[in-house]
Structures are given as C-alpha cells and as structure tokens.
C-alpha cells in the first residue's frame, strides 16, 4: 500500500522539485516589465534593464571595463544556484542603494539559466545590471576559482580589493567608502 502511494506521489514531487529549482522558468524565463537599472554611468555595453542579462565573454567584459574607466566598479560573479551567493545578495543590494550613484555595480551570472538568474535578482531586489556568462569564461579567463567572487576596481581600472566567498558587509562598506572619497 505504501509503495503504491509513493509511486503516485513521486511524479508530483518531481514536478514540484523541478519547478522550485528553475524559479524563473526556462532558459529565457518569463520577463516582467522592464526594470531600469540604476547605473553610476552610461556606456554602450552597460545594460540599462536589470533583467536584460546580455551574453558576455571575457573580451566583451574587458571592453566594458574600459568603457567604465574613470568610475569605480564593483564586479560580483555569482549564480542563482550558489548558496554563498544567496548569503551575500542582500548585502550587495544594500551597498548598491548607498553607493550605486558613485560606484558602478555589475553582476556576472555564471553557470546558470536566465530564468533562474532573473528570479534571483528579483528576489533580492537588485537594481544594478548583470551580464550572462553560462560557461564562466569571464571567471576562468580572470584566473578565478569558485563563486562568489567580488572584485573592486578603482577609477584607474586596477583591482583594489578582491573577495573570494561572500563579502563581509563591514569590509565591503569600508572598501566602498574608501574608494568614493
């Protein structure tokens, strides 16, 4: 009797589990109305819609960093499936609310699907853009391992801080305050 009940419940459990894992739908997932990104500057390659998630590789990322030269930039490499990324997501959103008019925040979504990424950004209230890099070519091309990884670039384009793993909020706050002086 218990085996028959389990066989009937298994397909339902599977559908519920898969639905929870994709959060935002399929590869492109449903998109809500456009949400304007709050950017510190405007450039050709910088997304202006939070959920746009344009495809990027290392060369395009480096071109964007060149376009952003003159403005401090915080880059966070993340994935919606990454538990440590979830741990720091609210702190990044709060830091962006305070410093996003003086520091350009940019996410790099890796090894993910757009639907799941959009759901993650919406869940944590991110108002800064991310780019989409499913093979993690940016992370790998920069010689980085794991995620999350957060890089803080000075206005001159040089990395001034690097965090592997969730960024401690007090360290993030201190680094951002120092760079916007």
N, C-alpha and C positions, 0 to 999 in steps of 0.2 A: 504494500500500500504506500509506504513512504517513498519507495523507488519510483512509483508511478507519479506521485505528486511532484517529486523532484524533476522528473522528465518533462512535466508540463510547465513547471516554473522556470526551468533553465532557459528556454528561448526568451522569456520575458526579462529575466535578469540580464541576459546578454545584451538585449536592446537597450535597457536602461544604463548598463555599464558603458557601452559604446557611445551612447548619447552624452553621458557625462564627460567622457574623455575628449570629445570633439568640441564641446561647449559652443562654438560659434557656427557650427555647420561644417560643410565640406571644405574643399581646398579654398574656394573663394568665400564661402560662408555668406550668410545674409548680411548686407550692409545697412546700417541705419542711415538716417540723414547725415550728410557730411558734417563733421565736427571740425571747425577751424583749429589748426594747430597754433599754439601760442609760441612764436619763434622770436628770438632776440634780433634776428636779421633776416633779410630776404636774399636768396640766391637762386640760380636756375635749377639746381638739383635738390634743394631742400623741400621736402613735401610740405604742403600747406593744409592738408587734411590729415587729421590724426590717423584715420583708418586706411589711408591710401596704400601704405606698405609697398612701395615700388621695389622691383627687383634690383639688387645691388651686388656687385662683386668687389674684389679688392681695388681694382683700378678705378671704378666709379666712386668708391668710398674715398680714396685718396684725392680724387678730383674735387669731391665735395669738401673735404678738409681744406684744400687750397682755397676754395671759394669762401670758406669761413674764416680764413686767416684775418687777424685783426680783432677777432672776438674770441673770448674763452669758450671752450667747447667741452661738455661732459658727454662721453660716449659710454653707453651701457649695453653690453652684449648679454642677451637673455633669451629664454624660451618659455613658452607658457606652461610647459610640462615640468619645468625645473623648480623644485621646491625651494631651494635657496633664493631663486629669483623672486618667488612669491613673498619670501620673508622680507625682502628689501623694497618691494614695489611701492608700498605706501610712503616710505621714507623718501623715495625718489620723487614721487608726486608732490610731497610737501616741500621738498627742496626746490622743485621747479616752480611752485607757486611763489616762493620767496625770491628766487634768483633768475627765473626764466626770462626776465626782460634784459638781463645783463650777461647771462651765460647761455649759449645755445645748447640745449639738451637734445640728444639724439639716441634713440634705441636702435640696436641691430638685433633683429629677431632671427635666431638660428635654429636649424634642425626642427622646423615647425610647419604648421599649416596656417594659412592666412585666417581661416575662420577661428581657430583656437587663439591665435595671436590677437585678433580684434576683440574677442571676448575677454581676454586677459587685460588689455589696455582699458577697455570699458569698465571692467570690474574694479580696477584700481584708480580710475579717474585720471589717467594720463592725458595731459593736454599738449604734450610735445610729440613730434613725429618719430616714427621708427621706419627703418628700411628692412627689406625681406631678403634673407640670405640662407635659404634652406640647406645648402651644403656646408655652411660655416666657412666659406672661403675667406671671409674677412678675418675671422678669428684665427684661422690656421695661417693665413698669409702674414699676420702680425706676429706669429710665433707664440700665440697664447694657447693655454690649455684650460679646459673646463669652462664653466659658466656658473654664476655670473662673473663677468669681468667688467670693471669700470675704469675708464681712462679719463683723466682731466688734462686737457690741453690748454696751455697758456695762449694768449693772443698771438704770440710769435709762432704758434704751431707745434711747439715742443711739448711732450708729455711731462707734466709736473707732478702728477700723482697717479698711482695705479693700485687698484684693489682687486684681489682675486678672492671670490666669495662675496657674500653680502657686505655692503659698505656699512661700517658702523656709523649711525646717524651723527654722532658728535664729531667724528673725523670728517665726514662729508661737509657738515656745516662749517667747520673751521677752515677746510681747504677752499670752499666756495667764498667765504668771507675774505680770505687772504688774496684770492685771485681777482676779486672785483674792487679792491682798494684803489 
